């Protein structure tokens, strides 16, 4: 449910310093200007913290630099608003330009909204760094941490009847070294996974851009072929035959060529008939 926030609400009198402090403290960031949040990623993560499970964090691009990438983030945010029935118009065209005032007003509204949810109490179990890195897989990390604690408990019970540890590595010093080594390995694995995810995300984004580019061209061709002046021409019919083909394994090129060939034959026949009429 959306918070009722009018233009004269006290939310819009909150200074940018307070807004930045709130964002940095909540999401463990280091923003120095409100326009640094112009990509929409910060707003998406704030909603992810307030409404767990609603935001597809694996789709949010925290490295968005171009307007195209920023718009994709705002599309995700708009979908979240729609799911939550939040009646808030997002002026994407202004926000992606990085204008300080426009971004400040939107962040002021966002803070007011977050403060109105759950009595303004933030989720203490929310780990913003892990959510940015791994897009909602922090539960797996917690699970593995619990498992390691259980293994440590089992090691404590692995002693002889006279109370002497069987293996030195199961003693306090050995366990401490093991935990330190395991922690370092976990950090390295997380960093490696984060980099791998970032690389995959870039590849997917490039593929989506290429897909949208060619889809736009095909859509333009379709619209052209549907123009009343040309839609009944053989060439337009042949092109639509290819566009509307549903079997990906069978090419429609042959049928399209038959349409053009038949049209040519009919035209030749008509020409011959006209020639005969003239001769007669």
N, C-alpha and C positions, 0 to 999 in steps of 0.2 A: 504494500500500500504506500502510495507516494505521500511525502510530507507536503502540506500546504504551505508554500513559501512564496509570498508576494514580493514585489520589487522593493517595497519599503521595509521588508523584514530586516531584523538586526543582523542576519547572516551576511548581508551585503555591505556591512560596515566593518567587517573583520579585515584587518590589515594583511598585506601579503607576507609580512614577516611571520605572523601567527600561522597563516596557511602553510607556509613552507616548513615551519617547525613541526606542525601537525603531520604533514606528509612524511618528512624525514624520520620522525620518531616512530611513526606507525609502520612504515614500510621499510625502514632501515636503508634509506636513500640519502643522498647528499646534494639535493637540488639547491641552487642558489638563486634561480629565477623561476617565476611561475610559468613562463613560456617554455621552460624545459619539459613541461608536462603536456605539451601540445600534441604529442603523438597519440594520446588517448590510453596508453598502456597503464599509467598510474590510476586513471579512473576505473579501468577494468579491474585492477587488482584490489582497489578499495571495495568494489562491489563483491569481489570474490571473498573478501574477509567478512563482510557483513552478511552475505548470503552464500554460505559454502555449498559448492556443488552446482551452482547455477551458471557460473562463468567458465567457458571452455578455455582454461588458461594455456593449454598447449597451442592454441591458435593465436594468442596475443603476442605481438611482435614488439619486444622492448628495445629493439635496435632500429625501429622504424625511423628513417630519415627523409624519405620522399613523401610527397602528399598522397601518392597512391597507397603506400604501406600504412600511412596514418589513417586514411579513410577506412581501410580494412579493419583497423582496431575499433573505430567508431561504429562500424557496422555490427561488430560483436557486442559493443556496449548498447546499441539500440535494440538488438535482439534480446538482451538481458532486461532492458527496460520494458519491452513488450511482454516478456514472460511474467515480470513482476507487476505488470499493469501500472508502471510509473509514467505519468503523463508529464513528461519533460521533453521539450523540443531541443535537440542538439544542433546547434548552428555549426555544422562541420566545416563549411567553407571558410568561416571566420577563424575557427580554432586552429585548423591546420596551417594557417598563415603565420601562426606564432605571435599574434597580437597580444601584448601583456594584459590589457584591460579585459578583452573577451575571455582569455583563459582564467584570469583572476575571478571573474564573475561566475564562471562555471565551477571552479574549485570551491568558491564560497558556497554555492548551492550544494555541492557534493558534501562539504563538511557539515552543513546544516542537516542534510538528509541522514548522514551517518550518525550524527549526534541524536537524531530523533529515533533511531532504531535501537532496541534493547536498552533503552535508558542511557544511551551514550557509552555503554560498557563494551570495550573491544574484546575480541576473542583472544584470551591469553595463550591459548594453545596454537595460535596461528603463527606459522613461520614464513614470513614474506620472502626471505632469500631462497628457501627451498622451493617455494611455489613458483618463483620466477625461473628457477633453474630447471625444475623437473615437472612443472605443470600438474600438481595435484597428487604426486606419488610419495608425499611425506609419510603417509601411513605405513608404507612398506619399510621405510627407514626406522620408524618406531618399532615395528614388529621385529626387525632384525636386532634392534637394541635389546628388546626384552629377551630374545633367544640367547643373546650373548650373556645376559645376566644369569639366566638359568644354567648355562654351562659353567659359569663361575661358581655357582652354588654347588653343582655336582663336583667340581674340583676340590672344594673345601671339605667335602665328605670323603674324599679319596685319601684316607689316612689309615695307618696300621692300628692294631688294637691298643698299642701302648701310647698312642697319641702322636707319634712321629710321622711327619709327612713322608710318603713314599718317594715322591719326586720333588726336587728343589723348585722346579718351575711351577708347582702348585702352591708354593708358599706365597706370602704377601708380596715379596720383592719380585718373584717370578711372575705373579699375576699382574703386578703393576707394569712390568716391562711388556707383558703380552698385550695389556690394554692399550698402552701407549703405541705399540706397533700396529695393533688393529685399528686404532683411531686414525693414525697417519695413512694407513692403506685405504680406509673408508673415505677420507677427505680426497685422496688422489683419485679414487674411483669415481667419486661424485663430480669432481672437476672434469675428468675425462668424459663422463656421460653428458655433462652440461655442454661441453664443446661439440660432442657428437650430435646432440640434439640441435644445437644451434646451426651446425652445418647442414643437417637434414632439413631443418626449417627453411634455410635459404634456398636449398634445392627445390623444395616443394613450392615456395613462393615464386621462383623463376618459372617453374612448370605451369603454375596457375596463371601467371601473367601471359605466357605464350598461348595457353589455351584460350584465355579471354580475347587475346588479340585476333586469333584466327576465327573464333566464334563470331566476333563482331563483323569480320569480313563476310562470312557466310550469311549472316543475318542481313547485311546490306544487299547481297546478291538476291536473297529471297524476296526482300521488299521490292527490289527492282523488277523481278520476274512477275510479281503480283500486280504491277501497274496495269490498269485496264488497257492501255494502248498496245502493250506487248505481251500480255499474259497468254494469249491464244496463239502466238507465233510458235512455230516448231522449235526454234532454239530455246525459248523460255520453257516450253514443255519438257524438252530434253534435260535442261538444267535442273528443273524441279524433280524430274524422275531420279536424278542422282542425289539431290538434297534429301528427298523423302524416303530413300531406300532404307529398309529396316534390317535387312540381313547383312551383318558386317562381314560375313565370309564370302558373299557373292557380290561381284561388282555389277553395278547398274549401268556401266558404260555402254555395254552392248545394246541394251534396250534403248538407251538415249540415242545412240547412233542410228538405230532402226527408225526412230521417229524422224530424224533429220533426213535419212535416205528415202523413206516413204514419202516425205513431203516433197523432196526433189523429184521423185518419180511422178508424183501426182502433178507437179508443176510442168514437167516435160510432156505428160499426156495431155494436159490442158492446152499447152502450146501447139502440140501436133494437131489437136482437134480444131483449134482456131485457124491453123494453117490450111487444113482441109476445107474448112468453111470458106475461107477466102479464095481458095483455088476453085471451088465449085461455083 
